[in-house]
């Protein structure tokens, strides 16, 4: 649900990305800047997507959880301490070893 009188999707995502990036850096995660002076933590493009059903939500959450492995930040999903995956595992929605190791058969979570 949108905040009242706020339809500026781009501005909201810019604020979310900026705050999250500052918090990650404060925690000591080393982030590199690209040639444009931007941190490589975020992709430049985005698109709006309304979740259609439970399966669509599951696929998007899986994609988000797997991204740190996909991009080489960690070997296992559970190793990325900033992930909502930990809440899912603690509530037993997912197993703690969900998705295995980066060099194993981790499935396909493409963009």
Buried (B, 14 or more C-beta within 10 A) or exposed (E): EEEEEEEEEEEEEEEEBEEEBEEBEEEEEEEEEEEEEEBEBBEEEEEEEEEEEEEEEEEEBBEEBBBBBBEEBBBBBBBBEEBEBBEBBEEEEBEEEBBBBBEEEBEEBEE
